[in-house]
């Protein structure tokens, strides 16, 4: 689980949860997410389709 910032409307923190097969894979992804968050390039996943 990684913090990905806060919701501007409510001020509550947002978290991103993913599942991995190994601890190493999880650490690599956590580092990537954290780096992108602090760099300002993190785009949160959503379930909106192209048609919408």
C-alpha positions as CSV (number, residue, x, y, z in Angstrom):
1,X,0.0,0.0,0.0
2,X,1.4,3.4,-1.0
3,X,0.1,6.9,-0.2
4,X,-0.6,8.7,-3.5
5,X,-1.5,12.1,-2.1
6,X,-4.7,13.6,-0.8
7,X,-8.2,14.1,-2.2
8,X,-8.5,17.8,-2.9
9,X,-12.3,17.8,-2.2
10,X,-12.2,16.0,1.2
11,X,-8.6,16.4,2.3
12,X,-8.4,12.7,3.1
13,X,-5.3,10.7,2.1
14,X,-5.5,8.3,-0.9
15,X,-3.8,5.0,-1.0
16,X,-2.9,2.6,-3.9
17,X,-3.1,-1.1,-3.2
18,X,-1.5,-3.8,-5.4
19,X,-0.6,-7.4,-5.0
20,X,2.8,-9.0,-6.1
21,X,4.3,-12.4,-6.1
22,X,7.5,-11.5,-4.4
23,X,8.8,-8.9,-1.9
24,X,11.3,-7.7,-4.4
25,X,8.7,-6.9,-7.0
26,X,6.6,-5.1,-4.4
27,X,9.6,-3.0,-3.3
28,X,10.5,-2.1,-6.9
29,X,6.9,-0.9,-7.6
30,X,6.7,1.0,-4.3
31,X,9.9,2.8,-5.2
32,X,8.5,3.6,-8.7
33,X,5.2,4.9,-7.3
34,X,6.9,7.0,-4.6
35,X,9.3,8.5,-7.1
36,X,6.6,9.4,-9.6
37,X,4.4,10.9,-6.8
38,X,7.1,13.2,-5.5
39,X,8.1,14.0,-9.1
40,X,4.5,15.1,-9.8
41,X,4.0,12.6,-12.7
42,X,1.8,10.0,-11.0
43,X,-1.5,9.5,-12.7
44,X,-3.9,7.5,-10.6
45,X,-5.6,4.6,-12.3
46,X,-9.4,4.8,-12.8
47,X,-12.1,2.7,-14.3
48,X,-13.2,5.2,-17.0
49,X,-13.2,3.8,-20.5
50,X,-12.3,5.5,-23.7
51,X,-15.9,5.5,-24.7
52,X,-16.9,7.4,-21.6
